[in-house]
Amino acid sequence: MTTHRRRRMSLNRASTPPATTAAAAPFRVGGTRRTLARWWTAASRAVIGRPFALPEALLARHPALAGALWRRGGIPPRVGGWALGHRSVLGIALGRTVFLAPHAQLDAVLLLHEVAHVHQFQRISVFPIRYLWESLRHGYHANRFELEADAWAAAMLLFLPPHPAPFVASPSSPDGRVAIQDLPPRGV
């Protein structure tokens, strides 16, 4: 086959309307894009974790938690763990973002501790360098930034208003059953 004939055949295939290649066109055009999009999403979640929102009740109880962006998983908790000789850490703050390990519980102490690191990032322009220097000089547990974050989280927990007392219906009937009128109205 000559070069001229090959070129003419490839031009004919390129100008063929999509209806004649209906089986191949959706796979090549849409399928590849969808596959790449799925791959990119999975890869980005593996690297930077999956964003998530804290429960409204937790945010209502601890408004300081709203000052951070939250992600679960990703590389940062693993790298933090490797630096300490563990598989992962429960949480690590980088800038305004807090990365939690996939298995970490949403514990107020942990979350407030990590928000304290977010505040440290905002307050000190070279925070990562100073944090690493403190860890090298004094160790992780004696690092002044860790001690400050622990103290701030404890103070935030101590100075919270008490929970409202749970409603306990007292029976109004002599046989000890609780009637509908004994229950609080909705929203209380």
C-alpha positions in Angstrom: 0.0 0.0 0.0 1.4 3.4 -0.9 1.9 6.2 1.4 -0.6 8.3 -0.5 -3.3 5.7 -0.2 -2.7 5.3 3.5 -3.0 9.0 4.0 -6.2 9.1 2.0 -7.7 6.2 4.1 -6.8 7.9 7.4 -8.4 11.1 6.2 -11.6 9.2 5.3 -11.7 7.6 8.8 -11.2 10.9 10.5 -14.1 12.5 8.5 -16.4 9.6 9.1 -19.5 10.8 11.1 -19.8 9.5 14.7 -23.0 7.5 13.8 -20.9 5.0 11.8 -18.6 4.4 14.8 -21.2 4.6 17.5 -19.7 1.7 19.5 -16.2 3.1 19.7 -16.9 6.9 20.0 -18.6 6.9 23.5 -15.9 4.8 24.9 -13.1 6.9 23.4 -14.6 10.3 24.2 -16.6 10.0 27.4 -15.2 6.9 28.8 -11.6 8.1 28.8 -12.6 11.4 30.4 -14.6 9.6 33.1 -11.9 7.1 33.8 -9.3 10.0 34.1 -11.6 11.9 36.3 -12.1 8.9 38.6 -8.4 8.2 38.6 -7.6 11.9 39.4 -10.2 11.9 42.2 -8.9 8.7 43.8 -5.3 9.9 43.5 -6.0 13.3 45.0 -7.9 11.7 47.9 -5.0 9.4 48.5 -2.6 12.4 48.6 -4.6 15.1 50.3 -7.5 13.2 51.9 -11.2 13.5 51.6 -12.9 16.8 52.8 -15.6 16.4 55.4 -17.7 18.6 57.6 -17.9 18.3 61.4 -21.3 17.4 62.9 -23.4 20.5 63.6 -23.8 19.5 67.3 -20.0 19.5 67.7 -19.6 22.9 66.0 -22.4 24.3 68.2 -20.7 23.0 71.3 -17.2 24.1 70.2 -17.4 27.1 67.8 -13.6 27.4 67.6 -13.7 24.3 65.4 -15.3 26.2 62.6 -11.9 28.0 62.0 -10.4 25.1 60.2 -10.9 23.0 57.0 -11.2 19.3 57.7 -9.9 16.3 55.7 -9.8 12.6 56.5 -6.9 10.5 55.3 -4.2 11.4 52.9 -0.4 11.5 53.2 0.1 14.1 56.0 -1.1 11.9 58.9 1.2 9.1 57.6 4.2 11.3 57.3 3.6 12.7 60.8 3.4 9.2 62.1 6.5 8.1 60.3 8.4 11.0 61.9 7.3 9.7 65.3 8.0 6.1 64.6 4.3 5.2 64.2 2.2 4.1 61.2 0.1 7.3 61.4 -0.9 10.1 63.8 -4.5 10.9 64.7 -4.3 14.4 63.4 -2.0 17.0 61.9 -2.5 20.6 61.0 -1.0 22.2 57.9 -2.0 25.8 57.5 -5.8 26.1 57.9 -6.4 22.4 57.1 -6.5 19.7 59.7 -5.9 16.2 58.4 -7.3 13.3 60.5 -6.4 9.7 60.2 -9.1 7.5 58.6 -9.6 5.7 61.9 -9.5 8.8 64.2 -12.6 9.4 66.3 -14.1 12.9 66.3 -12.9 13.6 69.9 -13.3 17.3 71.1 -9.9 17.2 72.8 -8.1 16.1 69.6 -10.0 18.5 67.4 -9.4 21.5 69.7 -5.7 20.5 69.9 -5.4 20.6 66.1 -7.3 23.9 65.9 -4.7 25.3 68.3 -2.1 24.4 65.7 -4.1 26.1 63.0 -4.0 29.3 65.2 -0.2 28.8 65.6 0.2 28.6 61.9 -1.8 31.9 61.5 0.2 33.6 64.3 3.7 32.6 63.4 4.8 32.9 59.8 7.6 30.3 60.1 5.7 27.9 62.3 6.7 24.7 60.5 10.4 25.5 60.9 10.1 26.5 64.5 7.9 23.5 65.3 10.5 21.1 63.8 13.3 22.9 65.6 11.5 22.6 69.0 10.9 18.9 68.3 14.5 18.3 67.5 15.7 20.2 70.6 13.2 19.0 73.2 11.4 16.1 71.7 7.8 15.8 70.6 6.2 15.6 74.1 8.2 18.6 75.4 7.7 20.7 72.3 6.3 24.1 73.5 3.9 24.2 70.6 2.4 20.8 71.6 2.2 21.9 75.2 0.5 25.1 74.2 -2.0 23.3 72.0 -2.8 20.9 74.9 -3.2 23.7 77.3 -5.4 25.7 74.9 -7.6 22.6 74.2 -8.0 21.9 77.9 -8.9 25.6 78.6 -11.5 25.5 75.8 -13.1 22.4 77.4 -13.0 23.8 80.9 -14.7 27.1 80.1 -17.7 25.8 78.2 -21.2 26.3 79.5 -22.7 23.2 81.0 -24.9 21.0 78.9 -28.6 21.6 79.4 -30.0 18.9 81.7 -31.7 16.1 79.8 -35.4 16.1 80.1 -36.8 13.3 82.2 -40.5 12.9 82.1 -42.1 12.4 85.4 -45.3 10.3 85.3 -48.5 12.1 85.9 -50.7 9.1 86.2 -50.9 7.0 89.4 -49.8 3.8 87.7 -46.4 5.3 86.7 -46.9 5.6 83.0 -45.8 8.7 81.2 -48.5 10.4 79.2 -48.2 12.5 76.1 -48.7 15.8 78.1 -45.7 14.9 80.3 -43.3 15.1 77.3 -41.7 18.5 76.4 -42.9 20.4 73.4 -40.8 20.0 70.2 -37.7 22.0 70.0 -37.0 22.0 73.7 
